[in-house]
Amino acid sequence: MERRTIGAATLEVGAVGLGCMPMSWAYSGSRQRGDESARAVHRALDLGITLLDTADMYGPFTNELLVGRVLKERRAEAFVSTKAGLLVGEQHIVANGRPGYVRRACDASLRRLQTDVIDLYQLHRADPEVPVEETWGAMAELVRAGKVRALGLCAMGVRGGRRSGARLYDDTIRQLERVQQVFPVSAVEAELSVWSPEALNALLPWCAARGVGFLAAMPLGNGFLTGTLTPGEGFEPDDLRARHPRFTAEMMAENQPIVAGLREVARRHGEDITPAQVALAWVLAQGRHVVPVPGAKQERWVTENAAAPGLRLSQEDLSDVAVLPAAQGSWD
């Protein structure tokens, strides 16, 4: 697989990563099977997908334990990214950026992942009650202690106060400017896909100008851009899409032209090319510092995603994707 580098630290990873969250959290609990997911992680490593993206809150904790089972056997082949800063309760999620907590969370993640170093340690969410510089300083201490190789900031979770267009990531960019004064940012993780392209306006250029890697979360639009979801099919109550405004039956039907456009581009490249591969190829085309991290929990989806870097979209393809209708349904 094509290789890409993340940040000034020139951390090298496969051009496509593996989002491990769906294996343990947020998607259809009845379909989560540990052994099947472990096989998917093994398959990813076999295919050159080295970036494994997890977090302590996924489960919580069970996702890191699952990834740790694979790392125990194949640590040298993997690039491990995990996150801290969010605590999951019965009915709520809260941020915790206190330095003491960050240090304890890192040690706990190392134990669950069965490794002595985390390649990329990300701040999942800034704590509004703790200056972000204090949290970032504690994370920098982990690098100096040899427990972490590089630091990243996760710009997800913005839906609570969502704004449109270039203003969406203003707060994130302000945080990045502040923490850069404390210790270098190697990567930013944020949503980027054909139907959620807002990061292109300001956040992606900010990263490109500073040599910061960009991990594109949800590059397949929570599964919608694969073309495998049926409007009105419904989702299990614990599936985040059951509460997502773009996944009502009405909005899924309204957004079908986006999938149809991806499918048309796929046809130009061969019968075996899928809308998902076109969607990932589009993300890859946004810059050499961009690494899409699609979530998957089955080997067949991992295999399909791994082929995306071999798909080269023409200027005509990119132009056709650019004029696809904007996604309907939002968090506003």
N, C-alpha and C positions, 0 to 999 in steps of 0.2 A: 504493500500500500504506500501511496504518497505520504511523505512525512512533512510536518509543519512544526515551526518553533513558536513557543509561547514566551513573550516578554523579553526584556533585556538579558535575562538569565539564560536565554537560548535553550530552554527546555524543549526537547524534541518529543513529538507524539505523532501517532497516526492521524491522517487528515480528518477522519471521522472518529468521534468518541462514542462511548456507551453510557447513556443515562441509566443508572441502576434503580432509581426511585420506584418505577412501576412494579418492580419485583416484590416490593414489601409495603407499599404505601400509596394512597391516593387514587389508585385505579382498581376497580373490580376485585375486591378482596377474595371472592370465591374462586378466582382464577389464578391466585398467587400460589405457586408451588416451588418450594425451595430447591429441590433437586433439578427441576426443569430450568430454573433460573441460573443455577450454578453451571449447568451445561451451556447456557447461553453465554455466560462470561468466558468460559473456556473457549467456546467457538470464536468469540470476539478476539481473544488473544491469538488464536490460531490464524486469524485472517489479518492480523496487523493492526487491529483496533486496540491501542495500548492505553488510552485515557479512560479510566473507570471513574465515573463521577457519582459520589454518594454524599451522605450527610448524616450526622448523628441523630437528627430529628426524624429521619425516615424510619418509620416503624412505631415508636422511636427505637433506635439502636439496632433493630433486627437486620436492617439493610447492610450496615457495616459488618455485622457478624457473618452475613451471607458472603459478602465480598471477601472477608477475611479467610473463609474456607478455601477460596481459590488462591488467594495470595500466599497462603501457607505452602502451596506447591509451586507457584509460578511468580513469585514476587519480582524477580529480575526482569520479567517480560512486561510488567505493568507500570503505568504512570498513574499514581493514586491521587485523586482529588477528593477531599472531604470538606465539610463545612461545620461551623459552630456559631452559636449566637442566638439560637432559638430554642425555647423550651416548650414542649407539647404537654398540655393538660387535658383534662376530660373534655372540656368544651371550648378551649381557647389555646392560642399560641402567643407567647410573649417573648420579647427580646431580652437577652442578658449579655451585656458587654463588659461586665466587671472583670478587671484583669485576673483576679484570683479564679474566677469561674472559667475563663478562657484557658488558663493553664491546666486546670483539672480536666476540662473537656478534651483537651489535646491528649493528655495521658490516657484517658479512657478510650478515645478513638484509636490510639496506637495499640492498645490491648485488644480491642475488638477486631481490628484489621490485621492483627498478628504480624506487625511490622515494626521496625525501629525508627522509621522515618516516613513522613507524609510528603509527597512531592509538591502538592499545591494545597495550602490550607486557606480556606476562604471564609470571610466574614459573611454569614448568611443574611444578617440584618443588623444595621446599626441600632444600638440601644438609645432611645431618646433621652434617657436619664443619665447617660455616661458620655462624656466627650469622646468622639470617635478616635481622637488622637490617643487617648488612654488605652482603648481597646486595641488599637493597631500597634501601639508600643509593646503591649504584652505579647501580641502575635510575633512581633519582630524579635523579642527575646527568645521565642521558641526556635527561630531560625538560627540565632547565635548559639543556642544550646544544642544544635544538631538534630532537633526533633522534626524540623520542617525545612524544606528546601526553598520554597517560594510562597508568596502571599497573593491572594486574590480577593476581590470584592464582588459579592453577588448583588446584582441590581434588580432582582426579582421581588415580587411582593409589592409592586407599585400600584396594584389595582384599587387599594383603599382610597387613593386620592388621584385617580387617573386623569391625566390631561392628554390632549391630542397633539400629534405632530412633534415639532422640534422641542416643545416644552416638557415632554413626558419625563425626560431623564435629567432635568435641571438639578434636582436635589442630589441625585447620584453623582453628577459631575462635580458639584460643590464638595461632596464628601471625598471624592477622589483627589481633588486639588489639595484638600487638607491632609489626607493620609500620606500623599506623596512627599510631603515635607518631613515625615517621620521615617518612612522606609519605603523602598520602591514597590509599586504595584506591578506584578507580573501578568495578571490576567483579570478580566472583568467577565462575569457571566450574566447574560441578560437574554430575554426572549428575542428571537429574530427568526422570522419565517416569511414566506410569500404572503400570508394573510395577517402578519403582525410585523410590518417592516419599520416601525417607528425608530428603532435604534440607528437606522441609516442616517437620520437627520443630524444628530449631534454626537451621540455616544460612540458610535463606530469610528467616525473621524477623529474624535478625541484620542481613542486608543491607537489608531494608526499613526497619528502625529507623534506619539510618545513611545512607540515600540512596545505597546502593551497588547498582549494576546486577547482575543475575544472568543469566549466560549458561547456559542449560540444555543441557548436552551429552547426547548419545544420547537425545533426546526420543522417538525411535521404537524404543527398546529394541534397538539394533543391528539394526534391520530387522524384528524379530519382530512389532511392533505394526502393521506395514503389512498383515499378513494374506497376504503373497505368498510366505512360506517354507513348505515342506512338511516335516513331521516325517520324519526318516530320509533326507532328500535328501542330506545330507552336505555337507561344506565342504572346500575345498582346504587342504592342510597349512599354508600361510602365512596362512590366514584366522584371525583371532583367535577367531572363534566355534567353530573346531574344538577349542579347549581350554576353552571357556566352559561351566560346568556347567549353565546353563539351555538350552544348545543340543544336548544329547544328544537322540536320537530320543525317549526316554522322557519327558524333561522338556518337550520341545516339544509332545508330545501332551497332557501333563498341563496345560499352560498355555493350551491352545486356548480355554477358556471366557473368557479375558481378551479375545482377539480377537473372539470371538462377541459379547461385550457391547459392544465398540466398534462392531462392524458393526450391531448393533441400534439404537444411538444414531444412527448415520449414516443409516439408513433413514428416520428421522423427518424428516430434513432434505432428502431428495431422492435420486433414483437415482444421481446423479453424485457424491455425497459418499462418501468412502472412510474406512476405519478410521484410516488415517494422519492424515487431516485432523482427525478427532475427537481423536486423541491429541495433536496439536499444539495444537488449540483448548483442550484441557484444560490444557496447560502455560501457554498465554497467559492463561488465566483465573486463574492463581495470583497475579497481581499485575502492575501496570503497569511494574514495574521488571524484569520477566522477559522475556527474548528467547530462544526456542528456537533451537538451532543444529543442525538435522538434517544429517547427512552425505548427500551425493548426488554421483553422477558422470555422470548422464545428464539431458538436458534435460527428459524427460517427468516425472521425479521432482521436479526443481526446480519445474516448472510446477505440479504437484500440491501441493507444499508451500506455494507462494506464495499459494494460494487459502485456506489455513487461517485467516488473520486475518479473513476475511469470514464465517466460520462462528461464530455466537454460540450458545453452549450455554445452554440453559435451566437453571433450578434443578433440574428433574426430571432432565435429562441429567447434571448434575454429581453429583446424588445417586446415580444409577444407576452412574456410574463409580466413585464412592466405595465402593460395596459389592461391586465385582468381587472375585473371589478373589485372595488374595495370590499372587505369582509363586512357583513351586516351583523349587528348585535354587539354590544359593548358593555363595559361595567359602569358606564355613567348613569 
